[in-house]
Amino acid sequence: KVAVQEFADVVGISSYCGGELALGDELLTMAEREGIRDHTVFILGGIFPPKDAPKLKEIGFSATFPPSATREEIISSIKSAIAARSLGQAGGS
């Protein structure tokens, strides 16, 4: 709800107890329902099996970050995802 109210560019969640696929799917479903999925970047970080990263990207996360990700990697990925999303919107207008 806050992402909708604040017109967030990025929504990030952490998953440290498993269930990242179900949690991620639920978040993206809510984002779709609220009308923000197409213009918001979604990222996920935490402890999750590496094999889940491709599935998380497939369902709509722009990036996933394991605990070993550096601050620089995260910031760079977020900036790239925002730029790509902005270009996609500009190209579709």
GULUM-253235 format. One record per atom (N, C-alpha, C): residue in three letters; atom name; x negated, y, z. Coordinates in Angstrom, 1 decimal, always signed. Example, Ala and Ser with C-alpha at 12.3 -4.5 7.8 and 13.67 -1.06 7.14 Angstrom:
2
REC_Ala_N_-13.2_-5.7_+7.8;
REC_Ala_CA_-12.3_-4.5_+7.8;
REC_Ala_C_-13.2_-3.3_+7.8;
REC_Ser_N_-12.8_-2.2_+7.1;
REC_Ser_CA_-13.7_-1.1_+7.1;
REC_Ser_C_-12.9_+0.0_+7.9;
// end
This chain:
93
REC_Lys_N_-0.8_-1.2_+0.0;
REC_Lys_CA_+0.0_+0.0_+0.0;
REC_Lys_C_-0.9_+1.3_+0.0;
REC_Val_N_-2.0_+1.2_+0.7;
REC_Val_CA_-2.8_+2.4_+0.8;
REC_Val_C_-3.4_+2.7_-0.6;
REC_Ala_N_-3.8_+1.6_-1.3;
REC_Ala_CA_-4.4_+1.8_-2.6;
REC_Ala_C_-3.4_+2.5_-3.5;
REC_Val_N_-2.1_+2.2_-3.4;
REC_Val_CA_-1.1_+2.9_-4.2;
REC_Val_C_-0.9_+4.4_-3.8;
REC_Gln_N_-0.9_+4.6_-2.5;
REC_Gln_CA_-0.7_+5.9_-1.9;
REC_Gln_C_-1.8_+6.9_-2.3;
REC_Glu_N_-3.0_+6.3_-2.2;
REC_Glu_CA_-4.2_+7.1_-2.4;
REC_Glu_C_-4.8_+7.1_-3.9;
REC_Phe_N_-4.1_+6.4_-4.8;
REC_Phe_CA_-4.5_+6.3_-6.2;
REC_Phe_C_-6.0_+5.8_-6.2;
REC_Ala_N_-6.2_+4.7_-5.5;
REC_Ala_CA_-7.6_+4.2_-5.4;
REC_Ala_C_-8.1_+3.7_-6.8;
REC_Asp_N_-9.4_+4.0_-7.0;
REC_Asp_CA_-10.0_+3.5_-8.2;
REC_Asp_C_-10.5_+2.1_-8.1;
REC_Val_N_-10.8_+1.7_-6.8;
REC_Val_CA_-11.4_+0.4_-6.5;
REC_Val_C_-10.7_-0.1_-5.3;
REC_Val_N_-10.4_-1.4_-5.3;
REC_Val_CA_-10.0_-2.1_-4.1;
REC_Val_C_-10.9_-3.3_-3.9;
REC_Gly_N_-11.5_-3.3_-2.7;
REC_Gly_CA_-12.5_-4.4_-2.4;
REC_Gly_C_-12.0_-5.2_-1.2;
REC_Ile_N_-12.1_-6.5_-1.2;
REC_Ile_CA_-11.7_-7.3_-0.1;
REC_Ile_C_-12.9_-8.2_+0.3;
REC_Ser_N_-12.9_-8.6_+1.6;
REC_Ser_CA_-13.9_-9.6_+2.1;
REC_Ser_C_-13.2_-10.9_+2.4;
REC_Ser_N_-13.9_-12.0_+2.1;
REC_Ser_CA_-13.3_-13.3_+2.5;
REC_Ser_C_-14.4_-14.1_+3.2;
REC_Tyr_N_-14.2_-14.3_+4.5;
REC_Tyr_CA_-15.2_-15.0_+5.2;
REC_Tyr_C_-14.7_-16.3_+5.8;
REC_Cys_N_-13.4_-16.6_+5.6;
REC_Cys_CA_-12.9_-17.8_+6.2;
REC_Cys_C_-12.2_-18.8_+5.2;
REC_Gly_N_-12.6_-18.6_+3.9;
REC_Gly_CA_-12.0_-19.5_+2.9;
REC_Gly_C_-10.7_-18.9_+2.4;
REC_Gly_N_-10.2_-19.5_+1.4;
REC_Gly_CA_-8.9_-19.1_+0.9;
REC_Gly_C_-9.0_-17.9_-0.1;
REC_Glu_N_-10.2_-17.6_-0.6;
REC_Glu_CA_-10.4_-16.4_-1.4;
REC_Glu_C_-9.6_-16.5_-2.7;
REC_Leu_N_-9.4_-17.7_-3.2;
REC_Leu_CA_-8.6_-17.8_-4.5;
REC_Leu_C_-7.1_-17.4_-4.2;
REC_Ala_N_-6.6_-18.0_-3.1;
REC_Ala_CA_-5.2_-17.7_-2.8;
REC_Ala_C_-5.0_-16.2_-2.4;
REC_Leu_N_-5.9_-15.7_-1.5;
REC_Leu_CA_-5.9_-14.3_-1.1;
REC_Leu_C_-6.0_-13.4_-2.3;
REC_Gly_N_-7.0_-13.7_-3.2;
REC_Gly_CA_-7.2_-12.9_-4.4;
REC_Gly_C_-6.0_-12.9_-5.3;
REC_Asp_N_-5.4_-14.1_-5.5;
REC_Asp_CA_-4.2_-14.1_-6.3;
REC_Asp_C_-3.1_-13.4_-5.8;
REC_Glu_N_-2.9_-13.4_-4.4;
REC_Glu_CA_-1.8_-12.7_-3.8;
REC_Glu_C_-2.0_-11.2_-3.9;
REC_Leu_N_-3.3_-10.7_-3.7;
REC_Leu_CA_-3.6_-9.3_-3.9;
REC_Leu_C_-3.3_-8.8_-5.3;
REC_Leu_N_-3.7_-9.6_-6.3;
REC_Leu_CA_-3.5_-9.2_-7.7;
REC_Leu_C_-2.0_-9.2_-8.1;
REC_Thr_N_-1.3_-10.2_-7.5;
REC_Thr_CA_+0.1_-10.2_-7.8;
REC_Thr_C_+0.8_-9.0_-7.2;
REC_Met_N_+0.4_-8.6_-5.9;
REC_Met_CA_+1.0_-7.4_-5.3;
REC_Met_C_+0.6_-6.1_-6.1;
REC_Ala_N_-0.7_-6.1_-6.6;
REC_Ala_CA_-1.1_-5.0_-7.4;
REC_Ala_C_-0.3_-4.9_-8.7;
REC_Glu_N_+0.0_-6.0_-9.3;
REC_Glu_CA_+0.9_-6.0_-10.5;
REC_Glu_C_+2.2_-5.5_-10.2;
REC_Arg_N_+2.8_-5.9_-9.1;
REC_Arg_CA_+4.1_-5.5_-8.7;
REC_Arg_C_+4.2_-4.0_-8.4;
REC_Glu_N_+3.1_-3.4_-7.9;
REC_Glu_CA_+3.0_-2.0_-7.5;
REC_Glu_C_+2.6_-1.2_-8.7;
REC_Gly_N_+2.2_-1.8_-9.8;
REC_Gly_CA_+1.9_-1.1_-11.0;
REC_Gly_C_+0.5_-0.5_-11.0;
REC_Ile_N_-0.4_-1.1_-10.2;
REC_Ile_CA_-1.8_-0.5_-10.2;
REC_Ile_C_-2.8_-1.5_-10.8;
REC_Arg_N_-2.4_-2.7_-11.1;
REC_Arg_CA_-3.4_-3.7_-11.5;
REC_Arg_C_-4.2_-3.3_-12.8;
REC_Asp_N_-3.6_-2.6_-13.7;
REC_Asp_CA_-4.3_-2.3_-15.0;
REC_Asp_C_-5.2_-1.1_-14.9;
REC_His_N_-5.1_-0.3_-13.9;
REC_His_CA_-6.0_+0.9_-13.8;
REC_His_C_-6.8_+0.9_-12.5;
REC_Thr_N_-6.9_-0.2_-11.8;
REC_Thr_CA_-7.7_-0.3_-10.5;
REC_Thr_C_-8.7_-1.4_-10.7;
REC_Val_N_-9.9_-1.2_-10.2;
REC_Val_CA_-11.0_-2.2_-10.2;
REC_Val_C_-10.8_-3.0_-8.9;
REC_Phe_N_-10.9_-4.3_-9.0;
REC_Phe_CA_-10.8_-5.2_-7.9;
REC_Phe_C_-12.1_-6.0_-7.7;
REC_Ile_N_-12.6_-6.0_-6.5;
REC_Ile_CA_-13.9_-6.7_-6.2;
REC_Ile_C_-13.7_-7.5_-5.0;
REC_Leu_N_-14.5_-8.6_-4.8;
REC_Leu_CA_-14.4_-9.4_-3.7;
REC_Leu_C_-15.8_-9.8_-3.2;
REC_Gly_N_-16.0_-9.7_-1.9;
REC_Gly_CA_-17.3_-10.1_-1.4;
REC_Gly_C_-17.1_-11.1_-0.2;
REC_Gly_N_-18.1_-11.8_+0.1;
REC_Gly_CA_-18.0_-12.7_+1.3;
REC_Gly_C_-18.7_-14.0_+1.1;
REC_Ile_N_-18.2_-14.9_+1.9;
REC_Ile_CA_-18.7_-16.3_+1.9;
REC_Ile_C_-17.7_-17.1_+1.1;
REC_Phe_N_-18.1_-17.6_-0.1;
REC_Phe_CA_-17.2_-18.4_-0.9;
REC_Phe_C_-18.0_-19.3_-1.7;
REC_Pro_N_-17.5_-20.4_-2.2;
REC_Pro_CA_-18.3_-21.3_-3.0;
REC_Pro_C_-18.7_-20.6_-4.3;
REC_Pro_N_-19.9_-20.7_-4.8;
REC_Pro_CA_-20.3_-20.1_-6.0;
REC_Pro_C_-19.4_-20.5_-7.2;
REC_Lys_N_-18.9_-21.8_-7.1;
REC_Lys_CA_-18.0_-22.2_-8.2;
REC_Lys_C_-16.7_-21.5_-8.3;
REC_Asp_N_-16.4_-20.7_-7.3;
REC_Asp_CA_-15.1_-19.9_-7.3;
REC_Asp_C_-15.3_-18.6_-8.0;
REC_Ala_N_-16.5_-18.1_-8.1;
REC_Ala_CA_-16.8_-16.8_-8.7;
REC_Ala_C_-16.2_-16.7_-10.1;
REC_Pro_N_-16.4_-17.6_-11.0;
REC_Pro_CA_-15.8_-17.5_-12.4;
REC_Pro_C_-14.3_-17.5_-12.3;
REC_Lys_N_-13.7_-18.3_-11.5;
REC_Lys_CA_-12.2_-18.3_-11.3;
REC_Lys_C_-11.7_-17.0_-10.8;
REC_Leu_N_-12.4_-16.4_-9.9;
REC_Leu_CA_-12.0_-15.1_-9.3;
REC_Leu_C_-12.0_-14.0_-10.4;
REC_Lys_N_-13.1_-14.1_-11.3;
REC_Lys_CA_-13.1_-13.1_-12.4;
REC_Lys_C_-12.0_-13.4_-13.4;
REC_Glu_N_-11.7_-14.7_-13.6;
REC_Glu_CA_-10.7_-15.1_-14.6;
REC_Glu_C_-9.3_-14.5_-14.1;
REC_Ile_N_-9.1_-14.5_-12.8;
REC_Ile_CA_-7.7_-14.1_-12.4;
REC_Ile_C_-7.7_-12.5_-12.3;
REC_Gly_N_-8.8_-11.8_-12.4;
REC_Gly_CA_-8.7_-10.4_-12.5;
REC_Gly_C_-9.7_-9.6_-11.6;
REC_Phe_N_-10.6_-10.2_-10.9;
REC_Phe_CA_-11.6_-9.5_-10.2;
REC_Phe_C_-12.8_-9.1_-11.1;
REC_Ser_N_-13.1_-7.8_-11.0;
REC_Ser_CA_-14.2_-7.3_-11.9;
REC_Ser_C_-15.6_-7.8_-11.5;
REC_Ala_N_-15.7_-8.1_-10.2;
REC_Ala_CA_-17.0_-8.5_-9.7;
REC_Ala_C_-16.8_-9.3_-8.4;
REC_Thr_N_-17.7_-10.2_-8.1;
REC_Thr_CA_-17.7_-10.9_-6.8;
REC_Thr_C_-19.1_-10.8_-6.2;
REC_Phe_N_-19.2_-10.8_-4.9;
REC_Phe_CA_-20.5_-10.6_-4.3;
REC_Phe_C_-20.7_-11.6_-3.1;
REC_Pro_N_-21.8_-12.4_-3.2;
REC_Pro_CA_-22.1_-13.3_-2.1;
REC_Pro_C_-22.8_-12.4_-1.0;
REC_Pro_N_-23.0_-13.0_+0.2;
REC_Pro_CA_-23.7_-12.3_+1.2;
REC_Pro_C_-25.1_-11.8_+0.9;
REC_Ser_N_-25.7_-12.4_-0.1;
REC_Ser_CA_-27.0_-12.0_-0.5;
REC_Ser_C_-27.1_-10.8_-1.4;
REC_Ala_N_-25.9_-10.3_-1.9;
REC_Ala_CA_-25.9_-9.2_-2.8;
REC_Ala_C_-26.4_-8.0_-2.1;
REC_Thr_N_-27.2_-7.2_-2.8;
REC_Thr_CA_-27.8_-6.0_-2.3;
REC_Thr_C_-26.8_-4.8_-2.4;
REC_Arg_N_-27.0_-3.8_-1.7;
REC_Arg_CA_-26.2_-2.6_-1.8;
REC_Arg_C_-26.3_-2.0_-3.2;
REC_Glu_N_-27.5_-2.0_-3.8;
REC_Glu_CA_-27.7_-1.5_-5.1;
REC_Glu_C_-27.0_-2.3_-6.1;
REC_Glu_N_-27.0_-3.7_-6.0;
REC_Glu_CA_-26.2_-4.5_-6.9;
REC_Glu_C_-24.7_-4.2_-6.9;
REC_Ile_N_-24.2_-4.0_-5.7;
REC_Ile_CA_-22.8_-3.8_-5.5;
REC_Ile_C_-22.4_-2.4_-6.1;
REC_Ile_N_-23.2_-1.4_-5.7;
REC_Ile_CA_-22.9_-0.1_-6.3;
REC_Ile_C_-23.0_+0.0_-7.8;
REC_Ser_N_-24.0_-0.7_-8.3;
REC_Ser_CA_-24.1_-0.7_-9.8;
REC_Ser_C_-23.0_-1.4_-10.5;
REC_Ser_N_-22.5_-2.5_-9.9;
REC_Ser_CA_-21.4_-3.3_-10.4;
REC_Ser_C_-20.1_-2.5_-10.4;
REC_Ile_N_-19.9_-1.8_-9.3;
REC_Ile_CA_-18.7_-1.0_-9.1;
REC_Ile_C_-18.7_+0.2_-10.1;
REC_Lys_N_-19.8_+0.9_-10.3;
REC_Lys_CA_-19.9_+1.9_-11.3;
REC_Lys_C_-19.7_+1.4_-12.7;
REC_Ser_N_-20.2_+0.3_-13.0;
REC_Ser_CA_-20.1_-0.3_-14.3;
REC_Ser_C_-18.6_-0.7_-14.6;
REC_Ala_N_-18.0_-1.3_-13.5;
REC_Ala_CA_-16.6_-1.7_-13.7;
REC_Ala_C_-15.7_-0.5_-13.8;
REC_Ile_N_-15.9_+0.6_-13.1;
REC_Ile_CA_-15.1_+1.8_-13.2;
REC_Ile_C_-15.3_+2.4_-14.6;
REC_Ala_N_-16.5_+2.5_-15.1;
REC_Ala_CA_-16.8_+3.0_-16.4;
REC_Ala_C_-16.1_+2.2_-17.5;
REC_Ala_N_-16.2_+0.9_-17.4;
REC_Ala_CA_-15.6_+0.0_-18.4;
REC_Ala_C_-14.0_+0.1_-18.3;
REC_Arg_N_-13.5_+0.2_-17.2;
REC_Arg_CA_-12.0_+0.4_-17.0;
REC_Arg_C_-11.6_+1.7_-17.6;
REC_Ser_N_-12.4_+2.8_-17.4;
REC_Ser_CA_-12.1_+4.1_-17.9;
REC_Ser_C_-12.1_+4.1_-19.4;
REC_Leu_N_-13.2_+3.5_-20.0;
REC_Leu_CA_-13.3_+3.4_-21.5;
REC_Leu_C_-12.1_+2.6_-22.1;
REC_Gly_N_-11.7_+1.5_-21.4;
REC_Gly_CA_-10.6_+0.7_-21.9;
REC_Gly_C_-9.3_+1.5_-21.9;
REC_Gln_N_-9.1_+2.4_-20.9;
REC_Gln_CA_-7.9_+3.2_-20.8;
REC_Gln_C_-8.0_+4.3_-21.9;
REC_Ala_N_-9.1_+4.9_-22.1;
REC_Ala_CA_-9.3_+5.9_-23.1;
REC_Ala_C_-9.1_+5.3_-24.5;
REC_Gly_N_-9.6_+4.1_-24.7;
REC_Gly_CA_-9.4_+3.5_-26.0;
REC_Gly_C_-8.0_+3.1_-26.3;
REC_Gly_N_-7.3_+2.8_-25.2;
REC_Gly_CA_-5.9_+2.3_-25.4;
REC_Gly_C_-4.9_+3.5_-25.6;
REC_Ser_N_-5.3_+4.7_-25.3;
REC_Ser_CA_-4.4_+5.8_-25.4;
REC_Ser_C_-4.2_+6.3_-26.8;
// end
